[in-house]
Amino acid sequence: MTRSDLVEALANRFGQLTHRDAEFAVKAILDAMGDALVKGHRIEIRGFGSFSVNRRSPRIGRNPRSGESVMIPEKRVPHFKPGKALREHVDARTAEILGREPKKPV
């Protein structure tokens, strides 16, 4: 699903929202989430999942073309961890589509 798909789904679901308002709402939410992650905050959406920032240590990599060693600097990368409700919903819907029984929790 792309951003424009999300805008379209939001505009269709809520008839009082114009396409432009839905686009503005999606942009505002994604901008707020991005700003929070840049500041190092954790975002938790109950039933959906959580977003956080992971630190990747600097390391020595290898240029695949020349084979020489290259220093790769430290990076901060966004990380998403799905919530239990989302995992179970995806598993159940996938099982339904594939025509098999969903796995029971151990």
C-alpha positions in Angstrom: 0.0 0.0 0.0 1.4 3.4 -1.0 0.7 6.8 0.6 -1.7 7.6 -2.2 -3.6 4.3 -1.6 -3.8 5.2 2.1 -5.2 8.7 1.2 -7.7 7.1 -1.2 -8.9 4.6 1.4 -9.3 7.3 4.1 -11.2 9.6 1.7 -13.5 6.7 0.7 -14.1 5.5 4.2 -15.1 8.9 5.5 -17.4 10.7 3.1 -17.2 14.0 4.9 -13.4 14.2 4.1 -12.4 15.6 0.8 -9.5 13.9 -1.0 -7.4 17.0 -0.2 -8.2 16.8 3.6 -7.4 13.1 3.7 -4.1 13.8 2.0 -3.4 16.5 4.5 -4.3 14.2 7.4 -2.0 11.4 6.2 0.9 13.8 5.6 0.4 15.3 9.1 0.5 11.9 10.8 3.5 10.6 8.9 5.4 13.9 9.4 4.7 13.8 13.2 5.9 10.1 13.3 9.0 11.0 11.4 9.8 13.9 13.7 9.3 11.8 16.8 11.7 9.2 15.5 14.3 11.8 14.5 14.1 13.0 18.2 14.7 9.4 19.3 11.2 8.9 20.7 9.4 5.6 20.5 5.9 5.4 18.9 3.4 2.9 20.1 0.1 2.3 18.4 -1.9 -0.2 20.5 -3.1 -3.2 18.5 -0.8 -2.2 15.5 2.8 -2.1 16.6 5.6 0.1 17.7 8.3 2.1 15.9 11.7 2.9 17.4 15.1 3.8 16.3 18.0 1.3 16.4 21.6 2.2 16.3 23.9 0.4 13.9 27.5 0.5 15.1 30.3 1.7 12.7 31.9 -1.3 11.0 34.3 -2.2 8.2 32.6 -3.4 5.1 33.9 -4.6 1.7 33.5 -3.0 -1.7 32.1 -6.0 -3.7 33.6 -4.7 -7.0 37.2 -4.0 -5.9 37.3 -6.1 -2.7 38.9 -3.3 -0.7 37.8 -2.5 2.9 35.5 0.4 3.4 34.6 2.1 6.7 30.8 2.3 7.2 29.8 5.0 9.6 27.3 4.6 12.5 23.7 4.8 11.5 20.3 5.3 13.2 17.6 3.3 11.4 13.9 3.1 12.0 12.5 -0.3 13.3 9.0 -1.6 13.3 7.7 -4.3 15.6 4.2 -5.5 14.9 1.8 -5.8 17.9 0.2 -9.1 18.9 -3.2 -8.1 17.5 -1.7 -7.3 14.1 0.3 -10.5 13.9 -2.7 -12.6 14.8 -4.9 -10.8 12.3 -2.4 -11.2 9.5 -1.9 -14.9 10.3 -5.6 -15.6 10.4 -6.4 -13.7 7.2 -3.4 -15.4 5.4 -4.7 -18.8 6.6 -8.2 -17.9 5.4 -6.9 -16.9 2.0 -4.7 -20.0 1.6 -7.5 -22.3 2.9 -5.8 -23.7 5.9 -6.2 -23.6 9.7 -4.4 -20.8 11.5 -1.7 -21.9 13.9 -2.7 -22.1 17.5 -0.5 -20.3 20.0 1.7 -22.7 22.0 
